[in-house]
Amino acid sequence: MKKLASPILAALLLSSLAPLPSAVSLAPTAAHAAVQPDTIREYTRPAKTANSEYNDRSVEAPVSWLIVEDHRLEACNAAGKCVTYSSHPILRINGEGRTALAHSLDTWSKQEAQDAKKGFDFTYECKKDDLRRDFLKETAYFDYSVIAKWGRVDEHMISFCLFGISYAGGAHPMHGKGGMTFDAKTGKEVGLAAIVSNRETLLQALAAAFRTQYPNREEELFAYDIDKQLERIHPAEKGLDTFSWYMGTRGELVFLYSPYALAPYASGDFTLTIKREDAPRLFTKAYPLK
């Protein structure tokens, strides 16, 4: 399963940017001769309840032994207004035990922090450049990810859906979804190969799910046909490595397709759900439900 990447792919090309110091100054120009340095600050806040109105916060875990927090990094100008921010989720175990899982979640959270820092650096540089040109002075740029939905969480598996969104100027933000699944006992990431029997059966089930869940929308796809589109973005030589997924609360598989994966941005994203009863030949005997 592929990890959720920053929706702004250009951020990956900017890994050579120097780390931001605690206070970064915008370069003075003729129009901004007295610009004061921005203040960079960091803080952590707890996850939201499922019915909370805040969209840039992760959803709290459905079990008491799993703690979710969001770590936020932001730049504020001399007036105290936020000009750029990023945040990423942190997962940790509450209490003793589950040592292997605790170590894996810590490693994952640290990787999320590195990715968030790259996203922050990228959007901050874009914001500074646009301010120099007097663009979008009142708009904060951002790059953040959250745990948007929990799937199966029990003594055998932890599975969830991530949502990431970035805005660095332009007509609209870029967003995407990704899934993550851990073995709750070993702490290891669960690969799709452990869950499904083979790629061909999976593609057939995905095509059937698309036609059921999104009827009369194949003409929107880049290939105008869901079978051809799936073959195009999931080539045989890549095996099962190109799929983004998580397991739902009832053992179903949920596959996530961000804008531009299947169709143009205007078509939005697509979520394809495969229930066990709809594709009995697809699921292996691994991680059975009670």
C-alpha positions in Angstrom: 0.0 0.0 0.0 1.3 3.4 -0.9 1.6 6.0 1.8 -0.2 9.3 1.4 2.1 11.8 -0.3 1.8 15.6 -0.1 -0.8 16.7 -2.7 1.6 19.2 -4.0 4.1 17.1 -5.8 6.4 20.0 -6.4 7.2 19.9 -2.7 9.2 16.7 -3.3 11.5 18.7 -5.6 12.3 21.2 -2.8 13.9 18.9 -0.3 17.1 20.9 -0.7 15.5 23.9 1.1 17.4 24.9 4.2 15.5 24.3 7.5 13.6 27.3 8.8 15.1 29.0 11.8 12.9 30.1 14.8 12.4 33.5 13.1 12.6 34.1 9.3 12.7 37.5 7.8 11.0 38.4 4.5 13.4 40.2 2.2 12.7 43.9 2.2 11.5 45.5 -1.1 10.8 49.0 -2.1 7.1 48.4 -1.3 7.8 46.6 2.0 10.9 48.3 3.4 9.8 47.9 7.0 8.7 44.2 6.9 9.1 42.6 10.3 10.4 39.0 10.7 7.8 36.3 10.8 7.5 34.1 14.0 7.6 30.4 13.6 5.8 28.4 16.3 4.9 24.8 17.0 2.3 23.2 19.2 0.4 20.0 19.6 -3.4 19.7 20.1 -5.7 16.7 20.8 -7.8 15.1 18.1 -11.4 16.1 17.6 -14.5 14.2 18.4 -16.2 12.7 15.3 -18.9 15.4 15.3 -16.5 18.3 15.7 -16.7 21.1 13.1 -13.0 21.6 12.7 -11.7 20.1 9.4 -8.0 20.5 10.0 -8.0 18.1 13.0 -7.7 14.4 13.1 -10.6 12.3 14.4 -10.0 10.7 17.8 -9.4 6.9 17.9 -12.4 4.6 18.6 -10.4 2.8 21.3 -9.0 4.2 24.6 -5.5 2.6 24.2 -4.8 4.6 21.1 -4.1 8.4 21.3 -4.3 10.7 18.4 -2.9 14.3 18.3 -2.1 16.8 15.6 1.3 18.7 15.6 1.0 22.1 14.0 3.7 24.3 12.6 2.9 27.9 11.6 4.4 31.2 10.6 2.8 34.4 11.9 3.6 37.9 10.7 4.3 40.9 13.0 0.6 41.5 13.4 0.1 38.0 14.7 -1.7 36.8 11.6 -1.0 33.3 10.4 0.5 33.4 6.8 1.5 29.7 6.4 0.8 26.5 8.4 1.1 22.8 8.3 0.1 19.9 10.6 0.4 16.2 10.8 -1.1 13.4 12.9 0.7 11.7 15.8 -0.2 8.2 17.0 0.9 6.7 20.2 -0.1 3.9 22.6 -1.9 4.8 25.9 -0.5 2.7 28.7 1.9 -0.2 28.9 2.4 -3.1 26.5 2.0 -3.3 22.8 5.7 -2.5 22.5 6.1 -3.5 18.8 3.1 -1.5 17.8 4.2 1.5 19.8 7.6 1.5 18.1 6.0 1.3 14.6 3.6 4.2 15.4 6.4 6.3 16.6 8.4 5.7 13.5 5.4 6.4 11.3 4.7 9.7 13.2 8.3 10.8 12.8 8.0 10.2 9.0 4.8 12.2 8.9 6.7 15.0 10.7 9.4 15.1 8.1 6.9 15.2 5.2 4.9 18.0 7.0 8.1 20.0 7.3 8.8 19.7 3.6 5.2 20.8 2.9 5.6 23.8 5.3 8.9 24.8 3.7 7.4 24.7 0.2 4.2 26.7 1.0 6.1 29.2 3.1 8.5 29.9 0.2 5.5 30.3 -2.1 3.8 32.7 0.3 6.9 34.8 0.7 7.3 35.0 -3.1 3.7 36.0 -3.6 3.9 38.6 -0.9 6.8 40.2 -2.6 4.6 40.5 -5.7 1.7 41.7 -3.6 -0.4 38.6 -4.3 -3.0 37.1 -1.9 -1.9 39.1 1.1 -4.9 38.0 3.2 -4.8 34.3 2.4 -2.9 31.8 4.4 -1.1 29.0 2.6 -1.2 25.5 4.1 -0.1 21.9 3.7 -1.6 19.5 6.2 -2.8 15.9 6.7 -5.3 14.4 9.2 -6.7 11.1 10.1 -10.1 11.6 8.6 -11.8 8.3 9.2 -11.1 5.1 11.2 -11.6 1.7 9.7 -11.0 -1.6 11.6 -9.4 -1.1 14.9 -9.1 -4.1 17.3 -6.4 -6.4 18.8 -5.5 -7.6 15.3 -5.5 -4.6 13.1 -5.4 -0.8 13.0 -6.6 0.7 9.7 -7.5 4.3 8.9 -7.9 6.9 6.1 -5.7 10.0 5.8 -6.8 13.2 4.1 -4.1 15.7 2.9 -4.6 19.1 1.4 -2.2 21.8 0.2 -2.6 25.4 -1.0 0.4 27.4 -2.3 -1.4 29.9 -4.5 -3.4 29.4 -7.7 -7.0 28.6 -8.4 -7.7 26.0 -5.8 -6.0 23.7 -3.3 -4.8 20.2 -4.1 -6.0 17.3 -2.0 -5.8 13.5 -1.8 -6.6 10.5 0.4 -4.5 7.6 1.4 -4.9 4.5 3.6 -2.7 3.0 6.3 -2.9 -0.4 8.0 -0.9 -1.9 10.8 -0.8 -5.4 12.3 -1.7 -4.6 15.9 0.4 -7.4 17.3 3.6 -7.1 15.3 3.4 -3.4 14.5 4.3 -4.1 10.9 2.5 -2.5 8.0 -0.1 -4.8 6.4 0.4 -5.2 2.7 -2.5 -5.6 0.3 -1.0 -8.9 -0.8 -1.9 -10.4 2.6 -5.6 -9.5 2.1 -6.5 -10.2 -1.5 -5.9 -13.3 -3.6 -4.6 -11.7 -6.8 -4.5 -8.5 -8.9 -6.8 -9.7 -11.6 -9.7 -10.6 -9.3 -9.1 -7.3 -7.5 -9.4 -5.2 -10.7 -12.6 -7.1 -11.6 -14.1 -6.3 -8.2 -13.0 -2.6 -8.4 -14.6 -2.2 -11.9 -17.8 -3.8 -10.6 -17.8 -1.5 -7.6 -17.3 1.6 -9.7 -20.2 0.7 -12.0 -22.5 0.1 -9.0 -21.4 3.1 -6.9 -20.9 5.6 -9.7 -23.4 4.6 -12.4 -23.2 6.4 -15.8 -19.9 8.1 -15.0 -17.5 6.1 -17.1 -17.5 8.8 -19.8 -15.8 11.2 -17.3 -12.8 8.9 -17.0 -9.6 9.6 -18.9 -9.9 6.2 -20.7 -13.8 6.5 -20.9 -13.9 2.9 -19.5 -13.2 1.8 -16.0 -11.5 -1.5 -16.9 -9.0 0.3 -19.2 -8.5 3.1 -16.6 -7.7 0.7 -13.8 -5.3 -1.2 -16.0 -3.6 2.1 -16.9 -3.0 3.2 -13.3 -2.4 -0.2 -11.9 0.0 -1.8 -14.4 0.7 -5.5 -14.1 4.5 -5.0 -13.5 3.7 -3.1 -10.3 1.7 -5.9 -8.8 -0.3 -4.6 -5.8 2.0 -1.7 -5.0 0.0 1.0 -6.7 -3.2 0.7 -4.6 -4.2 3.0 -1.8 -6.6 1.3 0.6 -7.7 0.7 4.2 -10.0 -1.9 5.8 -13.4 -0.8 7.0 -15.1 -1.6 10.3 -16.9 -4.6 8.9 -13.9 -6.1 7.1 -14.6 -4.5 3.7 -11.8 -3.0 1.6 -12.0 0.7 0.8 -9.9 2.0 -2.2 -9.1 5.6 -2.5 -8.6 7.6 -5.8 -7.7 11.2 -5.5 -8.4 13.8 -8.2 -6.6 13.1 -11.5 -6.2 9.4 -10.7 -9.2 8.3 -12.7 -10.6 11.5 -14.1 -10.1 15.3 -14.3 -10.0 17.4 -11.2 -13.6 18.6 -11.8 -14.9 15.0 -11.3 -13.5 14.9 -7.8 -12.2 11.9 -6.0 -13.6 8.4 -6.0 -14.0 5.9 -3.1 -14.6 2.3 -4.1 -15.8 -0.1 -1.4 -15.6 -3.9 -1.9 -17.6 -5.9 0.6 -16.6 -9.5 1.5 -20.0 -10.9 0.4 -19.7 -9.2 -3.0 -16.3 -10.7 -3.8 -15.8 -13.9 -1.8 -13.0 -15.1 -4.1 -11.0 -11.9 -3.5 -10.4 -12.1 0.2 -7.8 -14.4 1.7 -8.1 -16.0 5.1 -5.8 -13.5 6.8 -7.2 -11.2 9.4 -10.7 -12.8 9.6 -13.4 -11.0 11.5 -14.8 -12.5 14.7 
